């Protein structure tokens, strides 16, 4: 495991303390979302398309997270899905997804989470260092967390990602964007991948998918169109559990593509995805997903 460089942490700050705060933030927001969910959830607004919803609870959850961070770490920056960015002076940024899996929350399908991570450096996956993160599954209370160099846990118990014998024996998680053209392209890629793996799961929360990979409940994962808040906490949980996380064509994981799993199987999957043009080189359709 990798330890953070000293310059990445402000004086007196430890990865353990940041991880503990991430857990407190995610679980507090999760309680708010779980206890405040009405019988019928209404869409407050849409984002990238008419089927990309924002609910009142998305906004309330992020407001709570921002208030707690401002009270405990007022010098840190904040990058959240639903609100304006907040500048900071500490060199650390909190990356927030107040409800990852909003469509599941809207319909009452049990795969939605609060995702909280803290990063050093620019809050962009190609250049940040994720120091700590927590993903709290709201429907069932499972809580995954990790700190750089500290390993990963689910409900406090250490976890390690699995290593199936072959690509064909692997259960693979993925997701799709909201743009209709992009979804059509992703379906074509899926047709190339599905015959080569055990099966596919599409659960609707990238943060939870990455954590299921981390604890061995999924063997591989790929998705195009992830935003920083979709992946920050899940990536540190996955990597601290022993998984490799990368993009295609030698690039780091990010909006164009995120692939995660055991090193050898990731290499095989990357080859398939590159041949299928899964990152859509030259494509101009929107990548945004929720």
C-alpha positions in Angstrom: 0.0 0.0 0.0 1.1 3.6 -0.7 1.5 6.2 2.0 0.8 9.8 1.2 3.7 12.2 0.7 4.1 14.5 3.6 3.4 17.6 1.5 0.0 16.2 0.7 -1.3 16.6 4.3 -1.6 19.9 6.2 0.3 20.0 9.5 -1.5 18.0 12.2 -3.7 16.2 9.8 -3.6 12.4 9.4 -5.2 10.0 6.9 -6.9 8.3 9.8 -8.6 11.5 11.0 -9.7 12.3 7.4 -11.1 8.8 7.0 -13.0 9.0 10.3 -14.5 12.3 9.2 -15.5 10.8 5.8 -17.3 8.0 7.6 -19.1 10.5 10.0 -20.1 12.7 7.0 -21.4 9.8 4.8 -23.4 8.1 7.6 -24.9 11.3 8.9 -26.1 12.2 5.4 -27.3 8.6 4.9 -29.4 8.9 8.0 -31.0 12.1 6.7 -31.8 10.5 3.3 -33.1 7.3 4.7 -35.3 8.8 7.4 -36.5 11.7 5.2 -37.5 9.7 2.1 -41.1 10.3 1.4 -43.5 7.6 0.2 -43.5 9.3 -3.2 -40.2 11.0 -4.3 -40.6 14.0 -6.6 -38.1 15.2 -9.1 -36.9 18.7 -8.3 -34.9 19.3 -11.5 -33.0 17.5 -14.2 -29.3 17.8 -15.3 -27.8 16.3 -18.4 -31.1 15.1 -19.9 -34.8 14.7 -19.0 -34.1 11.3 -17.4 -31.2 12.6 -15.2 -33.0 13.7 -12.1 -32.2 15.8 -9.0 -34.5 15.4 -6.0 -35.0 17.7 -3.0 -33.1 15.1 -0.9 -30.1 15.3 -3.2 -29.8 18.9 -2.3 -30.6 18.5 1.4 -28.0 15.7 1.7 -25.3 17.8 0.1 -26.2 20.9 2.2 -25.7 18.8 5.4 -22.4 17.5 4.1 -21.2 21.1 3.3 -22.3 22.4 6.7 -20.5 19.6 8.5 -17.3 20.2 6.5 -17.4 23.9 7.1 -17.7 23.4 10.8 -14.9 20.8 11.1 -12.5 21.8 8.3 -13.3 25.3 7.1 -10.1 25.7 5.1 -10.8 22.7 2.8 -12.3 23.1 -0.6 -15.5 21.3 -1.7 -16.5 19.8 -5.0 -20.1 18.5 -4.9 -22.5 17.2 -7.5 -25.4 19.5 -6.7 -23.9 22.8 -5.4 -21.3 25.4 -6.3 -17.6 24.6 -5.8 -16.1 26.1 -2.6 -12.4 27.2 -2.8 -10.0 26.3 0.0 -6.6 27.1 1.3 -5.5 23.8 2.8 -4.7 21.9 -0.4 -7.4 19.4 0.4 -10.8 19.0 -1.4 -13.9 17.1 -0.3 -15.6 15.4 -3.3 -19.2 14.7 -2.5 -22.0 12.7 -4.1 -25.0 13.3 -1.8 -27.0 10.4 -3.4 -25.2 8.2 -5.9 -27.9 6.3 -7.6 -30.6 9.0 -7.6 -32.8 7.1 -10.1 -32.8 4.1 -7.7 -33.7 6.4 -4.9 -36.5 7.8 -7.0 -38.0 4.4 -7.7 -37.2 2.7 -4.4 -34.7 0.3 -5.9 -32.1 -0.6 -3.2 -28.8 0.6 -4.6 -28.1 4.2 -3.6 -25.4 5.7 -1.4 -23.7 8.7 0.0 -20.1 9.0 -1.3 -17.6 11.2 0.4 -13.9 11.4 -0.4 -11.0 13.9 0.4 -8.3 14.4 -2.2 -5.0 16.2 -2.3 -4.1 18.2 -5.4 -6.5 19.3 -8.2 -9.9 17.6 -7.7 -9.7 15.8 -11.1 -9.1 12.0 -11.3 -6.1 12.2 -13.6 -4.1 14.4 -11.2 -5.5 14.0 -7.6 -4.4 11.8 -4.8 -7.4 10.3 -3.0 -6.5 10.3 0.7 -9.6 8.8 2.2 -13.2 8.0 1.4 -16.4 6.4 2.6 -19.4 5.0 0.7 -22.5 4.4 2.8 -25.2 2.2 1.3 -28.4 3.9 2.5 -30.9 1.2 2.0 -29.1 -1.5 4.0 -26.6 0.4 6.1 -23.4 -1.2 4.7 -20.4 1.2 5.0 -17.2 0.9 3.1 -14.2 3.1 3.9 -10.5 3.3 3.1 -7.5 5.5 3.8 -4.4 5.8 1.7 -2.0 3.2 3.0 -4.5 1.9 5.6 -6.4 -0.7 3.6 -10.2 -0.9 3.1 -13.0 -2.1 5.3 -16.8 -2.9 5.1 -18.5 -2.2 8.4 -15.1 -2.2 10.1 -13.9 -5.5 8.8 -10.9 -5.6 6.4 -11.8 -6.6 2.8 -9.8 -7.7 -0.2 -10.9 -7.8 -3.8 -11.4 -11.2 -5.5 -9.3 -12.9 -8.1 -11.3 -15.3 -10.3 -9.4 -17.8 -12.4 -10.4 -16.3 -15.8 -12.3 -13.6 -17.5 -15.0 -16.1 -18.4 -15.5 -16.9 -14.7 -15.8 -13.2 -13.8 -19.0 -11.4 -12.7 -18.8 -7.9 -14.2 -20.4 -4.7 -13.1 -21.1 -1.7 -15.4 -23.4 1.3 -15.9 -24.8 3.5 -18.6 -25.1 7.2 -19.2 -28.3 9.3 -19.6 -27.7 10.5 -23.2 -29.7 8.3 -25.7 -26.9 8.2 -28.3 -24.3 7.3 -25.7 -26.5 4.5 -24.3 -26.8 3.1 -27.8 -23.0 3.0 -28.1 -22.7 1.5 -24.7 -25.1 -1.3 -25.6 -22.9 -2.1 -28.6 -19.9 -2.3 -26.4 -21.8 -4.5 -23.9 -22.6 -6.9 -26.8 -18.8 -7.4 -27.2 -18.1 -8.0 -23.5 -21.1 -10.1 -22.4 -20.2 -13.3 -24.2 -16.7 -13.3 -22.7 -17.6 -13.1 -19.0 -19.8 -15.0 -16.5 -22.5 -12.4 -16.4 -23.2 -8.7 -16.1 -24.7 -6.7 -13.2 -26.0 -3.1 -13.7 -27.0 -1.9 -10.2 -27.1 1.9 -10.8 -24.6 3.2 -8.3 -20.9 3.5 -9.4 -19.8 4.1 -5.8 -21.5 0.9 -4.6 -20.2 -1.1 -7.7 -16.6 -0.1 -6.9 -17.1 -1.2 -3.2 -18.6 -4.5 -4.2 -15.6 -5.1 -6.4 -13.4 -4.2 -3.4 -15.1 -6.9 -1.1 -15.2 -9.6 -3.8 -19.0 -9.3 -4.6 -18.1 -8.3 -8.1 -15.0 -9.5 -10.0 -14.5 -6.7 -12.6 -16.1 -3.3 -13.3 -16.0 -0.8 -16.2 -18.0 2.3 -17.0 -17.7 5.3 -19.2 -18.8 8.8 -18.2 -18.0 8.8 -14.4 -17.7 12.2 -12.8 -15.2 12.9 -10.0 -17.9 12.5 -7.3 -19.1 9.2 -8.8 -15.7 7.6 -8.4 -13.5 9.3 -5.8 -14.5 7.3 -2.7 -15.1 4.1 -4.5 -11.7 4.2 -6.2 -9.8 4.5 -2.9 -11.8 1.7 -1.4 -11.1 -0.5 -4.4 -7.4 0.2 -4.7 -6.8 -0.2 -1.0 -8.6 -3.6 -1.2 -6.0 -4.6 -3.8 -7.7 -3.8 -7.1 -6.2 -2.1 -10.1 -8.1 0.9 -11.4 -7.2 2.4 -14.8 -8.5 3.9 -18.0 -7.9 2.8 -21.6 -5.0 3.5 -24.0 -2.6 4.0 -21.1 -4.6 6.8 -19.5 -5.7 7.0 -15.9 -9.3 6.2 -14.9 -11.7 9.1 -15.5 -14.7 10.3 -17.4 -13.6 8.5 -20.7 -13.4 5.1 -19.0 -12.9 3.5 -15.6 -11.9 -0.2 -15.4 -11.2 -2.0 -12.1 -10.4 -5.4 -10.9 -7.4 -7.9 -10.7 -4.4 -6.7 -12.7 -4.3 -9.6 -15.2 -8.1 -9.6 -15.9 -8.2 -5.8 -16.1 -5.5 -6.1 -18.9 -7.7 -8.6 -20.8 -10.8 -6.4 -20.3 -9.0 -3.3 -21.4 -8.0 -5.0 -24.6 -11.6 -5.9 -25.4 -12.9 -2.4 -24.5 -10.2 -0.7 -26.6 -11.1 -2.9 -29.6 -14.7 -2.0 -29.1 -13.9 1.7 -28.9 -15.6 1.8 -25.6 -14.2 5.2 -24.7 -15.6 6.6 -28.0 -12.5 8.4 -29.4 -13.8 11.3 -31.4 -17.3 10.9 -30.2 -19.1 14.2 -29.1 -22.1 12.9 -27.2 -22.4 13.9 -23.5 -20.6 11.7 -20.9 -22.5 12.8 -17.9 -24.1 10.3 -15.6 -25.5 10.5 -12.1 
